[in-house]
Amino acid sequence: MTALIFADDAGSLRDILTAHHDQLARPNTLWVAYPKANRADINCDTLWPILGEDGMRPIGQVALDEVWSAMRSAPTRRARRPSRAGGRGRHRAGAAASTGHINAAQIRIWIACMTRKGDPMNNVTSRDGTSIAFDRLGAGPPVILVCGGSVDRSSNAPLAALLARHFTVVNYDRRGRGDSGDTAPYAVAREVEDIDAVVDAAGGSACLYGSSSGAALALEAARKLPTRITKLALWEPPFIPEGHPRPPADTARTFTELVAAGRRGDAVEFFMAKVVGLPAEFVAQARSAPFWQAQEALAHTLAYDATIMGDYALPTERAAAVTTPTIVIAGASFPFMRVTAQALADILPDGQTRTLEGQPHNVDPEAIAPVLVEFFKG
């Protein structure tokens, strides 16, 4: 079961959880949407203790639109959630529980989040026997979404909901993440086979969108599956040009060794500091942040993305072999991203670039969705 609640404030959230305790007793995933910009007494810092009272832990955070953010949570244990006493229920469980206006886009996002995970129709088996889970929503030509490093398919859920106005969107969990399985040993070729299996589930051919290191994976998939990927869109693939600092050469091995030693938190710190290049003070404080537990849960996949990126240099020969029409999109996250986007587009036989001014690496779905719709429909 997956449930979504819209809550105006902490009091209304507690009311809803109390009134609908039985309906929400054992969700696999609970999304709580709350007003952005501290418009109320509920935010990412105050929300997770409330969810903790009901035996839930935060595992993800997304922006729905300019008004709402949402926190994704999962049970801390399989036992039934504790009973609540008191409180008055004001809303139907699962409904858009807000006294404010909920527009059509938010309802579409609600529907996207409510897609049933674990349903046999939402799983496909890859060539090596690994089960790959996905959400399917919308109607029209198929588009497959490939997430980047340190996240699962929930990171693309808001974008999937926006694209579902125009396409059948297949938003899948890469192996080792979310509801998908994992089979050792890891190889980039296995992830390409996963995409191939998802393309089968989508109907035999599809447009492909990849974000960050997921864009590098999508590029490789287009090279290996030229007749299956009809169009390719890449958001800020983090290939680093000469003259800019790159992560250590042994990054993938470092991740593997840290996780094997039970030091998942240290692996996440290494990723933040040495790969992303976040300030030391942010990395030091991150361990106490609500999102930290979710990051540790995905720590074993950091080696997967490091393996995909290799030495982080532009893959000139491989890119030149990609004949699929491709758009490389960059924002304003890192100084080298626009240089990389242009260099990659110049190498691709059928490549073009687009710049989204002011967009961070965690791109706003509302900003990139129109670009993808125009390209995929063109």
Secondary structure as UniProt FT lines:
FT   STRAND          2..6
FT   HELIX           10..19
FT   TURN            20..24
FT   STRAND          29..35
FT   TURN            37..38
FT   HELIX           44..53
FT   TURN            54..55
FT   STRAND          56..63
FT   STRAND          68..75
FT   TURN            93..94
FT   HELIX           104..113
FT   TURN            117..118
FT   HELIX           120..122
FT   STRAND          123..125
FT   TURN            127..128
FT   STRAND          131..138
FT   STRAND          142..146
FT   TURN            149..150
FT   HELIX           153..156
FT   HELIX           157..163
FT   TURN            164..166
FT   STRAND          168..172
FT   TURN            175..176
FT   TURN            178..179
FT   HELIX           188..202
FT   STRAND          206..211
FT   HELIX           213..224
FT   TURN            226..228
FT   STRAND          229..235
FT   TURN            242..243
FT   TURN            249..250
FT   HELIX           251..260
FT   TURN            261..262
FT   HELIX           264..270
FT   HELIX           271..276
FT   HELIX           280..286
FT   TURN            287..288
FT   TURN            290..291
FT   HELIX           292..297
FT   HELIX           299..301
FT   HELIX           302..309
FT   TURN            310..311
FT   HELIX           316..320
FT   STRAND          326..330
FT   TURN            335..336
FT   HELIX           337..347
FT   TURN            349..350
FT   STRAND          351..355
FT   TURN            357..358
FT   HELIX           365..377
//
